[in-house]
Amino acid sequence: MLRRLLSRFGRDDSGATAIECGLILSLMVLVILVALYEFGGTTDGLFQITMNRLSDAMRG
């Protein structure tokens, strides 16, 4: 009975699929966080320029 249980446990690969999905998801989150960090400063300047131009256009 124990031998059969261990044999069935050895052939079960559903846990491996869950681990692979978790690793892929964590890699995707890491890439998104790095992209947000890297491009965060440049987009802040872009938004500031846009807001300044809109303010000037509304005044003038």
CYANA upper distance limits for C-alpha pairs under 8 A (distance plus 0.5 A):
  1 MET  CA      5 LEU  CA      6.78
  2 LEU  CA      6 LEU  CA      6.62
  3 ARG  CA      7 SER  CA      6.57
  4 ARG  CA      8 ARG  CA      6.65
  5 LEU  CA      9 PHE  CA      6.58
  6 LEU  CA     10 GLY  CA      6.58
  7 SER  CA     11 ARG  CA      6.99
  8 ARG  CA     12 ASP  CA      6.81
 13 ASP  CA     17 THR  CA      7.22
 14 SER  CA     18 ALA  CA      7.06
 15 GLY  CA     19 ILE  CA      6.74
 16 ALA  CA     20 GLU  CA      6.64
 17 THR  CA     21 CYS  CA      6.71
 18 ALA  CA     22 GLY  CA      6.65
 19 ILE  CA     23 LEU  CA      6.67
 20 GLU  CA     24 ILE  CA      6.70
 21 CYS  CA     25 LEU  CA      6.57
 22 GLY  CA     26 SER  CA      6.58
 23 LEU  CA     27 LEU  CA      6.63
 24 ILE  CA     28 MET  CA      6.73
 25 LEU  CA     29 VAL  CA      6.76
 26 SER  CA     30 LEU  CA      6.62
 27 LEU  CA     31 VAL  CA      6.73
 28 MET  CA     32 ILE  CA      6.74
 29 VAL  CA     33 LEU  CA      6.63
 30 LEU  CA     34 VAL  CA      6.65
 31 VAL  CA     35 ALA  CA      6.61
 32 ILE  CA     36 LEU  CA      6.62
 33 LEU  CA     37 TYR  CA      6.60
 34 VAL  CA     38 GLU  CA      6.53
 35 ALA  CA     39 PHE  CA      6.45
 35 ALA  CA     40 GLY  CA      8.48
 36 LEU  CA     40 GLY  CA      5.92
 37 TYR  CA     41 GLY  CA      8.11
 38 GLU  CA     42 THR  CA      8.47
 39 PHE  CA     43 THR  CA      6.68
 40 GLY  CA     44 ASP  CA      6.72
 41 GLY  CA     45 GLY  CA      7.14
 42 THR  CA     46 LEU  CA      6.93
 43 THR  CA     47 PHE  CA      6.58
 44 ASP  CA     48 GLN  CA      6.69
 45 GLY  CA     49 ILE  CA      6.72
 46 LEU  CA     50 THR  CA      6.73
 47 PHE  CA     51 MET  CA      6.57
 48 GLN  CA     52 ASN  CA      6.63
 49 ILE  CA     53 ARG  CA      6.72
 50 THR  CA     54 LEU  CA      6.66
 51 MET  CA     55 SER  CA      6.56
 52 ASN  CA     56 ASP  CA      6.65
 53 ARG  CA     57 ALA  CA      6.60
 54 LEU  CA     58 MET  CA      6.68
 55 SER  CA     59 ARG  CA      6.75
 56 ASP  CA     60 GLY  CA      6.56
